[in-house]
Amino acid sequence: MERSTRTAFAYNLNLKADERDIYQLFSKVGKVVDIKLITDKTTKRSKGFAYIEFSKVEEVIAAVALTGTVFMGQAIMVKSSEHEKNLAWVSTYLASLLGAAGVTGPNDTLPVGPCKLYVANLNAAIAEADVQQLFAPFGQIDNVQLVRDATGRSQGYGYVTYANVLDATKAVEHWNGRVVAGSALKVSVSSKGSCIRFFGITRTVLLLRCRVGELDEEEARGGLKLTSDRRQALMARLASSAGLQPVAPALPVPSVPALAVAPAVLAGPKLDPSLGLIQSVLGPASPIPTPCLLIKNMFDPAAAQEEMGQDWAEEIAQDVQDECSKYGAVVHIHVDKSSKGCVYLKCGSVEAASAAQAAMNGRWFAGRQLAVEFQFLAPYNAHFKC
């Protein structure tokens, strides 16, 4: 019998849960043959996902029935891990995203066509040819344009147009926030381009397909290869032309452009790493957009009470309501007074939540940088009873 039919996929697991903990839970519903806990390649820490192989198909059905069970303080989610079902789920989700964006076509068709990126914070010494070299590893570039003043001096920003949105998505993933010639680049989809409504969809689908194994890591990365010598030479030349001492080895033009696969971590400004240490009471962030969001680092409880008085939580909730209502209906807000600035909210639709996340992630509020993550819908509803 195929192993895949005897294997369950569990997610939203407590990050502290190890194989022994998972075994103790799932052995209550059947004979556990094997457990594969998904961990980060670098830190080796759990990502909150695991595959549990049973001896019989019937035991997988029993395991799926554990969905919603509170395990180590979190409501877990369980489903069959059959590859075909996962791919079908991805196709269905993609179809819903495309439909919301007004795109018609086969369910597994990603948006195509040219995509213009806005590239800012470029060192004034960097020319069009340099920008071309930086962005070429990700795919075919149709045009590079730097904005210059009347004297011909670069204004430090410009546009890169890719032949298709997929390559542009990978370029944003890699270069946004990276330091080149002493400056941290700001790379985003241009509001002047026609692909802006497809950009988030394309990135979401790439993450989904990597997660279920439809694309392997090499396929997802794509692009041309540069040798380490060529990378180092390019970065050294850019640093030199900018009047800086080259750092060796510099942060690179990628040998293979990397697609960042991280929980609900969408393209945006570079975030303070310490924000990642703030944990949600609902468990790990969702790897795909949902109607539910967590805003981190919005307040310090003691400082907020001193500045705004006893009703400080209500004032913050109103601020969030006013801001997020710009993107669609907000149906629930909870300010966690005992947390490190956590505000939970549920929007009326995935589209509204996605727009709010894109607008607020990385923004500054009262001198504090915000981090905004998607949360799983079922644990959110169970915890807040909404």
Buried (B, 14 or more C-beta within 10 A) or exposed (E): EEEBEBBBBBBBBBEEBEBEBBBEBBBEBBEBBEBBBBBEEEEEEBBBBBBBBBEBBEBBBBBBEBBEEEBBEBBBBBBBBBBEBBBEEBBEBBBEBBEBEEBEEEBEBBBBEBBBBBBBBBBBBBBBEBBEBBBBBBBEBEEBBBEEEEEEEBEBBBBBBBBBBBBBBBBBBBBBBBBBBBBBBBBBBBEEBEBBBBBBBBBBBBBBBBBBEBBEEEEBBBBBEBEEEBBBEBBBBBBEBBEBEBEEEBEBBBBBBBBBBEBBBBBBBBBEEEBBEBBBBBBBBBBBBBBBBBBBBBBBBEEBBEEBEEEBBEBBBEBBEEBBBEBBEBEBBBBBEEBBBBBBBBBBBBBBBBBBBBBBBBBEBEEBBBBBBBBBBBBBBBBBEE
